[in-house]
C-alpha cells in the first residue's frame, strides 16, 4: 500500500502510542477538531471538515485555544 500525504512519517506513523494520548476529537457544527488538552483549554491541532469555508474561519486555526 502506498500512502501519499504532505505530512511527515512521524505524524502518520507515530513511534509511540503515548504520542496521541493527549489528543481528543471534538465535534463542532460541520466537522471535527483534533485538539491537544492543555489544562482546561484545548489547543487546535487539526480541522477535519468537508466545507472549505470552515478552513477560512480564524476561530479554527491550528494553534488557537478552543473551549467546547
PDB file of N, CA, C and O in Angstrom:
ATOM      1  N   UNK A   1       0.841  -1.172   0.000  1.00  0.00           N
ATOM      2  CA  UNK A   1       0.000   0.000   0.000  1.00  0.00           C
ATOM      3  C   UNK A   1       0.888   1.238   0.000  1.00  0.00           C
ATOM      4  O   UNK A   1       1.877   1.307   0.729  1.00  0.00           O
ATOM      5  N   UNK A   2       0.521   2.211  -0.826  1.00  0.00           N
ATOM      6  CA  UNK A   2       1.255   3.465  -0.904  1.00  0.00           C
ATOM      7  C   UNK A   2       0.382   4.561  -0.322  1.00  0.00           C
ATOM      8  O   UNK A   2      -0.796   4.675  -0.660  1.00  0.00           O
ATOM      9  N   UNK A   3       0.961   5.358   0.548  1.00  0.00           N
ATOM     10  CA  UNK A   3       0.240   6.453   1.179  1.00  0.00           C
ATOM     11  C   UNK A   3       0.863   7.764   0.724  1.00  0.00           C
ATOM     12  O   UNK A   3       2.021   8.054   1.025  1.00  0.00           O
ATOM     13  N   UNK A   4       0.078   8.554  -0.007  1.00  0.00           N
ATOM     14  CA  UNK A   4       0.531   9.860  -0.454  1.00  0.00           C
ATOM     15  C   UNK A   4      -0.013  10.908   0.512  1.00  0.00           C
ATOM     16  O   UNK A   4      -1.227  11.068   0.630  1.00  0.00           O
ATOM     17  N   UNK A   5       0.866  11.614   1.195  1.00  0.00           N
ATOM     18  CA  UNK A   5       0.446  12.628   2.154  1.00  0.00           C
ATOM     19  C   UNK A   5       1.506  13.718   2.242  1.00  0.00           C
ATOM     20  O   UNK A   5       2.678  13.493   1.938  1.00  0.00           O
ATOM     21  N   UNK A   6       1.078  14.886   2.657  1.00  0.00           N
ATOM     22  CA  UNK A   6       2.002  16.004   2.841  1.00  0.00           C
ATOM     23  C   UNK A   6       2.630  15.997   4.228  1.00  0.00           C
ATOM     24  O   UNK A   6       3.545  16.774   4.500  1.00  0.00           O
ATOM     25  N   UNK A   7       2.148  15.131   5.099  1.00  0.00           N
ATOM     26  CA  UNK A   7       2.631  15.111   6.473  1.00  0.00           C
ATOM     27  C   UNK A   7       3.852  14.203   6.604  1.00  0.00           C
ATOM     28  O   UNK A   7       4.074  13.302   5.795  1.00  0.00           O
ATOM     29  N   UNK A   8       4.626  14.469   7.639  1.00  0.00           N
ATOM     30  CA  UNK A   8       5.815  13.657   7.869  1.00  0.00           C
ATOM     31  C   UNK A   8       5.423  12.255   8.327  1.00  0.00           C
ATOM     32  O   UNK A   8       4.315  12.043   8.821  1.00  0.00           O
ATOM     33  N   UNK A   9       6.315  11.324   8.163  1.00  0.00           N
ATOM     34  CA  UNK A   9       6.025   9.944   8.562  1.00  0.00           C
ATOM     35  C   UNK A   9       5.843   9.821  10.071  1.00  0.00           C
ATOM     36  O   UNK A   9       5.155   8.911  10.533  1.00  0.00           O
ATOM     37  N   UNK A  10       6.447  10.722  10.848  1.00  0.00           N
ATOM     38  CA  UNK A  10       6.286  10.673  12.306  1.00  0.00           C
ATOM     39  C   UNK A  10       4.870  11.060  12.730  1.00  0.00           C
ATOM     40  O   UNK A  10       4.384  10.607  13.766  1.00  0.00           O
ATOM     41  N   UNK A  11       4.210  11.897  11.931  1.00  0.00           N
ATOM     42  CA  UNK A  11       2.833  12.273  12.238  1.00  0.00           C
ATOM     43  C   UNK A  11       1.874  11.150  11.880  1.00  0.00           C
ATOM     44  O   UNK A  11       0.949  10.853  12.636  1.00  0.00           O
ATOM     45  N   UNK A  12       2.090  10.530  10.734  1.00  0.00           N
ATOM     46  CA  UNK A  12       1.200   9.466  10.270  1.00  0.00           C
ATOM     47  C   UNK A  12       1.437   8.183  11.054  1.00  0.00           C
ATOM     48  O   UNK A  12       0.485   7.517  11.461  1.00  0.00           O
ATOM     49  N   UNK A  13       2.685   7.839  11.263  1.00  0.00           N
ATOM     50  CA  UNK A  13       3.055   6.626  11.993  1.00  0.00           C
ATOM     51  C   UNK A  13       3.883   7.020  13.213  1.00  0.00           C
ATOM     52  O   UNK A  13       5.112   6.978  13.162  1.00  0.00           O
ATOM     53  N   UNK A  14       3.225   7.401  14.310  1.00  0.00           N
ATOM     54  CA  UNK A  14       3.989   7.848  15.481  1.00  0.00           C
ATOM     55  C   UNK A  14       4.823   6.715  16.065  1.00  0.00           C
ATOM     56  O   UNK A  14       4.397   5.560  16.056  1.00  0.00           O
ATOM     57  N   UNK A  15       6.007   7.038  16.572  1.00  0.00           N
ATOM     58  CA  UNK A  15       6.868   5.995  17.131  1.00  0.00           C
ATOM     59  C   UNK A  15       6.292   5.351  18.389  1.00  0.00           C
ATOM     60  O   UNK A  15       6.581   4.187  18.666  1.00  0.00           O
ATOM     61  N   UNK A  16       5.500   6.068  19.140  1.00  0.00           N
ATOM     62  CA  UNK A  16       4.929   5.551  20.389  1.00  0.00           C
ATOM     63  C   UNK A  16       3.437   5.858  20.414  1.00  0.00           C
ATOM     64  O   UNK A  16       3.003   6.884  19.892  1.00  0.00           O
ATOM     65  N   UNK A  17       2.666   4.986  21.010  1.00  0.00           N
ATOM     66  CA  UNK A  17       1.234   5.237  21.149  1.00  0.00           C
ATOM     67  C   UNK A  17       0.977   6.381  22.119  1.00  0.00           C
ATOM     68  O   UNK A  17      -0.066   7.032  22.041  1.00  0.00           O
ATOM     69  N   UNK A  18       1.892   6.633  23.015  1.00  0.00           N
ATOM     70  CA  UNK A  18       1.742   7.695  24.006  1.00  0.00           C
ATOM     71  C   UNK A  18       1.673   9.071  23.352  1.00  0.00           C
ATOM     72  O   UNK A  18       1.162  10.016  23.954  1.00  0.00           O
ATOM     73  N   UNK A  19       2.182   9.194  22.124  1.00  0.00           N
ATOM     74  CA  UNK A  19       2.174  10.489  21.455  1.00  0.00           C
ATOM     75  C   UNK A  19       0.764  10.992  21.183  1.00  0.00           C
ATOM     76  O   UNK A  19       0.553  12.201  21.087  1.00  0.00           O
ATOM     77  N   UNK A  20      -0.206  10.090  21.055  1.00  0.00           N
ATOM     78  CA  UNK A  20      -1.564  10.500  20.744  1.00  0.00           C
ATOM     79  C   UNK A  20      -2.509  10.412  21.931  1.00  0.00           C
ATOM     80  O   UNK A  20      -3.711  10.615  21.759  1.00  0.00           O
ATOM     81  N   UNK A  21      -2.022  10.123  23.111  1.00  0.00           N
ATOM     82  CA  UNK A  21      -2.915  10.015  24.266  1.00  0.00           C
ATOM     83  C   UNK A  21      -3.420  11.376  24.728  1.00  0.00           C
ATOM     84  O   UNK A  21      -4.471  11.450  25.364  1.00  0.00           O
ATOM     85  N   UNK A  22      -2.704  12.451  24.425  1.00  0.00           N
ATOM     86  CA  UNK A  22      -3.139  13.777  24.866  1.00  0.00           C
ATOM     87  C   UNK A  22      -4.081  14.439  23.859  1.00  0.00           C
ATOM     88  O   UNK A  22      -4.572  15.538  24.118  1.00  0.00           O
ATOM     89  N   UNK A  23      -4.346  13.791  22.707  1.00  0.00           N
ATOM     90  CA  UNK A  23      -5.226  14.355  21.690  1.00  0.00           C
ATOM     91  C   UNK A  23      -6.652  13.867  21.874  1.00  0.00           C
ATOM     92  O   UNK A  23      -6.886  12.727  22.277  1.00  0.00           O
ATOM     93  N   UNK A  24      -7.604  14.746  21.571  1.00  0.00           N
ATOM     94  CA  UNK A  24      -9.016  14.385  21.622  1.00  0.00           C
ATOM     95  C   UNK A  24      -9.703  14.933  20.380  1.00  0.00           C
ATOM     96  O   UNK A  24      -9.351  16.004  19.885  1.00  0.00           O
ATOM     97  N   UNK A  25     -10.688  14.190  19.880  1.00  0.00           N
ATOM     98  CA  UNK A  25     -11.502  14.646  18.762  1.00  0.00           C
ATOM     99  C   UNK A  25     -12.751  15.305  19.334  1.00  0.00           C
ATOM    100  O   UNK A  25     -13.496  14.683  20.091  1.00  0.00           O
ATOM    101  N   UNK A  26     -12.978  16.558  18.973  1.00  0.00           N
ATOM    102  CA  UNK A  26     -14.139  17.306  19.445  1.00  0.00           C
ATOM    103  C   UNK A  26     -15.074  17.569  18.273  1.00  0.00           C
ATOM    104  O   UNK A  26     -14.637  17.987  17.200  1.00  0.00           O
ATOM    105  N   UNK A  27     -16.352  17.325  18.482  1.00  0.00           N
ATOM    106  CA  UNK A  27     -17.361  17.575  17.457  1.00  0.00           C
ATOM    107  C   UNK A  27     -17.712  19.064  17.447  1.00  0.00           C
ATOM    108  O   UNK A  27     -17.953  19.662  18.495  1.00  0.00           O
ATOM    109  N   UNK A  28     -17.736  19.650  16.255  1.00  0.00           N
ATOM    110  CA  UNK A  28     -18.191  21.020  16.066  1.00  0.00           C
ATOM    111  C   UNK A  28     -19.220  20.992  14.941  1.00  0.00           C
ATOM    112  O   UNK A  28     -19.246  20.036  14.167  1.00  0.00           O
ATOM    113  N   UNK A  29     -20.064  22.006  14.829  1.00  0.00           N
ATOM    114  CA  UNK A  29     -21.027  22.015  13.724  1.00  0.00           C
ATOM    115  C   UNK A  29     -20.308  22.015  12.376  1.00  0.00           C
ATOM    116  O   UNK A  29     -19.598  22.965  12.049  1.00  0.00           O
ATOM    117  N   UNK A  30     -20.490  20.969  11.610  1.00  0.00           N
ATOM    118  CA  UNK A  30     -19.892  20.880  10.283  1.00  0.00           C
ATOM    119  C   UNK A  30     -18.584  20.126  10.221  1.00  0.00           C
ATOM    120  O   UNK A  30     -18.007  20.015   9.139  1.00  0.00           O
ATOM    121  N   UNK A  31     -18.088  19.601  11.327  1.00  0.00           N
ATOM    122  CA  UNK A  31     -16.822  18.879  11.271  1.00  0.00           C
ATOM    123  C   UNK A  31     -16.325  18.442  12.633  1.00  0.00           C
ATOM    124  O   UNK A  31     -17.091  18.317  13.589  1.00  0.00           O
ATOM    125  N   UNK A  32     -15.012  18.212  12.700  1.00  0.00           N
ATOM    126  CA  UNK A  32     -14.362  17.786  13.933  1.00  0.00           C
ATOM    127  C   UNK A  32     -13.051  18.538  14.093  1.00  0.00           C
ATOM    128  O   UNK A  32     -12.438  18.970  13.117  1.00  0.00           O
ATOM    129  N   UNK A  33     -12.640  18.682  15.335  1.00  0.00           N
ATOM    130  CA  UNK A  33     -11.347  19.276  15.652  1.00  0.00           C
ATOM    131  C   UNK A  33     -10.496  18.250  16.383  1.00  0.00           C
ATOM    132  O   UNK A  33     -10.962  17.604  17.323  1.00  0.00           O
ATOM    133  N   UNK A  34      -9.264  18.101  15.957  1.00  0.00           N
ATOM    134  CA  UNK A  34      -8.301  17.299  16.705  1.00  0.00           C
ATOM    135  C   UNK A  34      -7.555  18.284  17.592  1.00  0.00           C
ATOM    136  O   UNK A  34      -6.847  19.163  17.102  1.00  0.00           O
ATOM    137  N   UNK A  35      -7.719  18.128  18.899  1.00  0.00           N
ATOM    138  CA  UNK A  35      -7.169  19.085  19.854  1.00  0.00           C
ATOM    139  C   UNK A  35      -6.286  18.385  20.876  1.00  0.00           C
ATOM    140  O   UNK A  35      -6.456  17.204  21.179  1.00  0.00           O
ATOM    141  N   UNK A  36      -5.345  19.150  21.391  1.00  0.00           N
ATOM    142  CA  UNK A  36      -4.491  18.669  22.472  1.00  0.00           C
ATOM    143  C   UNK A  36      -4.953  19.347  23.754  1.00  0.00           C
ATOM    144  O   UNK A  36      -5.096  20.569  23.803  1.00  0.00           O
ATOM    145  N   UNK A  37      -5.184  18.556  24.784  1.00  0.00           N
ATOM    146  CA  UNK A  37      -5.673  19.098  26.063  1.00  0.00           C
ATOM    147  C   UNK A  37      -4.543  19.844  26.755  1.00  0.00           C
ATOM    148  O   UNK A  37      -3.432  19.333  26.901  1.00  0.00           O
ATOM    149  N   UNK A  38      -4.855  21.073  27.180  1.00  0.00           N
ATOM    150  CA  UNK A  38      -3.885  21.921  27.862  1.00  0.00           C
ATOM    151  C   UNK A  38      -4.586  22.546  29.064  1.00  0.00           C
ATOM    152  O   UNK A  38      -5.133  23.644  28.971  1.00  0.00           O
ATOM    153  N   UNK A  39      -4.564  21.838  30.192  1.00  0.00           N
ATOM    154  CA  UNK A  39      -5.297  22.310  31.364  1.00  0.00           C
ATOM    155  C   UNK A  39      -6.784  22.172  31.122  1.00  0.00           C
ATOM    156  O   UNK A  39      -7.270  21.080  30.826  1.00  0.00           O
ATOM    157  N   UNK A  40      -7.518  23.282  31.246  1.00  0.00           N
ATOM    158  CA  UNK A  40      -8.953  23.262  30.973  1.00  0.00           C
ATOM    159  C   UNK A  40      -9.259  23.617  29.524  1.00  0.00           C
ATOM    160  O   UNK A  40     -10.375  23.400  29.052  1.00  0.00           O
ATOM    161  N   UNK A  41      -8.280  24.159  28.822  1.00  0.00           N
ATOM    162  CA  UNK A  41      -8.467  24.548  27.426  1.00  0.00           C
ATOM    163  C   UNK A  41      -7.979  23.443  26.499  1.00  0.00           C
ATOM    164  O   UNK A  41      -7.339  22.480  26.923  1.00  0.00           O
ATOM    165  N   UNK A  42      -8.299  23.612  25.236  1.00  0.00           N
ATOM    166  CA  UNK A  42      -7.799  22.734  24.188  1.00  0.00           C
ATOM    167  C   UNK A  42      -7.040  23.589  23.184  1.00  0.00           C
ATOM    168  O   UNK A  42      -7.418  24.731  22.923  1.00  0.00           O
ATOM    169  N   UNK A  43      -5.982  23.043  22.629  1.00  0.00           N
ATOM    170  CA  UNK A  43      -5.233  23.708  21.569  1.00  0.00           C
ATOM    171  C   UNK A  43      -5.556  22.963  20.274  1.00  0.00           C
ATOM    172  O   UNK A  43      -5.387  21.746  20.200  1.00  0.00           O
ATOM    173  N   UNK A  44      -6.016  23.684  19.263  1.00  0.00           N
ATOM    174  CA  UNK A  44      -6.405  23.063  17.998  1.00  0.00           C
ATOM    175  C   UNK A  44      -5.158  22.598  17.253  1.00  0.00           C
ATOM    176  O   UNK A  44      -4.218  23.367  17.050  1.00  0.00           O
ATOM    177  N   UNK A  45      -5.164  21.330  16.850  1.00  0.00           N
ATOM    178  CA  UNK A  45      -4.073  20.773  16.056  1.00  0.00           C
ATOM    179  C   UNK A  45      -4.485  20.588  14.598  1.00  0.00           C
ATOM    180  O   UNK A  45      -3.678  20.780  13.688  1.00  0.00           O
ATOM    181  N   UNK A  46      -5.749  20.214  14.382  1.00  0.00           N
ATOM    182  CA  UNK A  46      -6.187  19.893  13.030  1.00  0.00           C
ATOM    183  C   UNK A  46      -7.700  20.065  12.930  1.00  0.00           C
ATOM    184  O   UNK A  46      -8.435  19.744  13.864  1.00  0.00           O
ATOM    185  N   UNK A  47      -8.150  20.569  11.801  1.00  0.00           N
ATOM    186  CA  UNK A  47      -9.570  20.682  11.497  1.00  0.00           C
ATOM    187  C   UNK A  47      -9.913  19.645  10.447  1.00  0.00           C
ATOM    188  O   UNK A  47      -9.222  19.530   9.435  1.00  0.00           O
ATOM    189  N   UNK A  48     -10.976  18.891  10.679  1.00  0.00           N
ATOM    190  CA  UNK A  48     -11.460  17.905   9.718  1.00  0.00           C
ATOM    191  C   UNK A  48     -12.873  18.311   9.322  1.00  0.00           C
ATOM    192  O   UNK A  48     -13.803  18.195  10.121  1.00  0.00           O
ATOM    193  N   UNK A  49     -13.034  18.787   8.091  1.00  0.00           N
ATOM    194  CA  UNK A  49     -14.337  19.244   7.621  1.00  0.00           C
ATOM    195  C   UNK A  49     -14.413  19.093   6.109  1.00  0.00           C
ATOM    196  O   UNK A  49     -13.391  19.099   5.423  1.00  0.00           O
ATOM    197  N   UNK A  50     -15.629  18.958   5.599  1.00  0.00           N
ATOM    198  CA  UNK A  50     -15.822  18.874   4.151  1.00  0.00           C
ATOM    199  C   UNK A  50     -16.165  20.228   3.552  1.00  0.00           C
ATOM    200  O   UNK A  50     -16.098  20.391   2.334  1.00  0.00           O
ATOM    201  N   UNK A  51     -16.526  21.193   4.370  1.00  0.00           N
ATOM    202  CA  UNK A  51     -16.859  22.533   3.895  1.00  0.00           C
ATOM    203  C   UNK A  51     -15.588  23.378   3.830  1.00  0.00           C
ATOM    204  O   UNK A  51     -14.976  23.635   4.867  1.00  0.00           O
ATOM    205  N   UNK A  52     -15.178  23.816   2.642  1.00  0.00           N
ATOM    206  CA  UNK A  52     -13.946  24.607   2.526  1.00  0.00           C
ATOM    207  C   UNK A  52     -13.995  25.933   3.286  1.00  0.00           C
ATOM    208  O   UNK A  52     -12.954  26.448   3.694  1.00  0.00           O
ATOM    209  N   UNK A  53     -15.186  26.486   3.481  1.00  0.00           N
ATOM    210  CA  UNK A  53     -15.295  27.764   4.199  1.00  0.00           C
ATOM    211  C   UNK A  53     -14.900  27.641   5.662  1.00  0.00           C
ATOM    212  O   UNK A  53     -14.496  28.630   6.274  1.00  0.00           O
ATOM    213  N   UNK A  54     -15.008  26.458   6.230  1.00  0.00           N
ATOM    214  CA  UNK A  54     -14.606  26.286   7.633  1.00  0.00           C
ATOM    215  C   UNK A  54     -13.108  26.501   7.811  1.00  0.00           C
ATOM    216  O   UNK A  54     -12.665  26.956   8.865  1.00  0.00           O
ATOM    217  N   UNK A  55     -12.329  26.177   6.785  1.00  0.00           N
ATOM    218  CA  UNK A  55     -10.881  26.352   6.870  1.00  0.00           C
ATOM    219  C   UNK A  55     -10.487  27.826   6.825  1.00  0.00           C
ATOM    220  O   UNK A  55      -9.372  28.178   7.210  1.00  0.00           O
ATOM    221  N   UNK A  56     -11.383  28.687   6.362  1.00  0.00           N
ATOM    222  CA  UNK A  56     -11.113  30.124   6.321  1.00  0.00           C
ATOM    223  C   UNK A  56     -11.506  30.828   7.614  1.00  0.00           C
ATOM    224  O   UNK A  56     -11.181  32.000   7.800  1.00  0.00           O
ATOM    225  N   UNK A  57     -12.192  30.139   8.499  1.00  0.00           N
ATOM    226  CA  UNK A  57     -12.620  30.715   9.769  1.00  0.00           C
ATOM    227  C   UNK A  57     -11.429  30.772  10.729  1.00  0.00           C
ATOM    228  O   UNK A  57     -10.883  29.728  11.088  1.00  0.00           O
ATOM    229  N   UNK A  58     -11.015  31.978  11.152  1.00  0.00           N
ATOM    230  CA  UNK A  58      -9.843  32.082  12.037  1.00  0.00           C
ATOM    231  C   UNK A  58     -10.050  31.428  13.400  1.00  0.00           C
ATOM    232  O   UNK A  58      -9.082  31.163  14.113  1.00  0.00           O
ATOM    233  N   UNK A  59     -11.304  31.167  13.767  1.00  0.00           N
ATOM    234  CA  UNK A  59     -11.592  30.524  15.049  1.00  0.00           C
ATOM    235  C   UNK A  59     -11.048  29.094  15.087  1.00  0.00           C
ATOM    236  O   UNK A  59     -10.749  28.577  16.164  1.00  0.00           O
ATOM    237  N   UNK A  60     -10.915  28.446  13.917  1.00  0.00           N
ATOM    238  CA  UNK A  60     -10.468  27.057  13.849  1.00  0.00           C
ATOM    239  C   UNK A  60      -9.028  26.917  13.360  1.00  0.00           C
ATOM    240  O   UNK A  60      -8.639  25.845  12.895  1.00  0.00           O
ATOM    241  N   UNK A  61      -8.240  27.971  13.455  1.00  0.00           N
ATOM    242  CA  UNK A  61      -6.848  27.927  13.025  1.00  0.00           C
ATOM    243  C   UNK A  61      -6.023  27.071  13.982  1.00  0.00           C
ATOM    244  O   UNK A  61      -6.150  27.218  15.197  1.00  0.00           O
ATOM    245  N   UNK A  62      -5.180  26.178  13.460  1.00  0.00           N
ATOM    246  CA  UNK A  62      -4.317  25.388  14.348  1.00  0.00           C
ATOM    247  C   UNK A  62      -3.452  26.293  15.224  1.00  0.00           C
ATOM    248  O   UNK A  62      -2.893  27.287  14.761  1.00  0.00           O
ATOM    249  N   UNK A  63      -3.358  25.921  16.497  1.00  0.00           N
ATOM    250  CA  UNK A  63      -2.608  26.706  17.468  1.00  0.00           C
ATOM    251  C   UNK A  63      -3.493  27.587  18.333  1.00  0.00           C
ATOM    252  O   UNK A  63      -3.048  28.085  19.367  1.00  0.00           O
ATOM    253  N   UNK A  64      -4.750  27.787  17.920  1.00  0.00           N
ATOM    254  CA  UNK A  64      -5.686  28.600  18.689  1.00  0.00           C
ATOM    255  C   UNK A  64      -6.213  27.818  19.887  1.00  0.00           C
ATOM    256  O   UNK A  64      -6.325  26.593  19.843  1.00  0.00           O
ATOM    257  N   UNK A  65      -6.535  28.538  20.955  1.00  0.00           N
ATOM    258  CA  UNK A  65      -7.188  27.905  22.107  1.00  0.00           C
ATOM    259  C   UNK A  65      -8.664  27.737  21.783  1.00  0.00           C
ATOM    260  O   UNK A  65      -9.265  28.575  21.110  1.00  0.00           O
ATOM    261  N   UNK A  66      -9.242  26.641  22.272  1.00  0.00           N
ATOM    262  CA  UNK A  66     -10.642  26.325  21.988  1.00  0.00           C
ATOM    263  C   UNK A  66     -11.294  25.822  23.256  1.00  0.00           C
ATOM    264  O   UNK A  66     -10.749  24.971  23.958  1.00  0.00           O
ATOM    265  N   UNK A  67     -12.476  26.361  23.543  1.00  0.00           N
ATOM    266  CA  UNK A  67     -13.268  25.872  24.680  1.00  0.00           C
ATOM    267  C   UNK A  67     -14.550  25.276  24.126  1.00  0.00           C
ATOM    268  O   UNK A  67     -15.317  25.976  23.464  1.00  0.00           O
ATOM    269  N   UNK A  68     -14.798  23.999  24.381  1.00  0.00           N
ATOM    270  CA  UNK A  68     -16.016  23.376  23.840  1.00  0.00           C
ATOM    271  C   UNK A  68     -17.276  23.871  24.528  1.00  0.00           C
ATOM    272  O   UNK A  68     -18.377  23.441  24.185  1.00  0.00           O
TER     273      UNK A  68
END
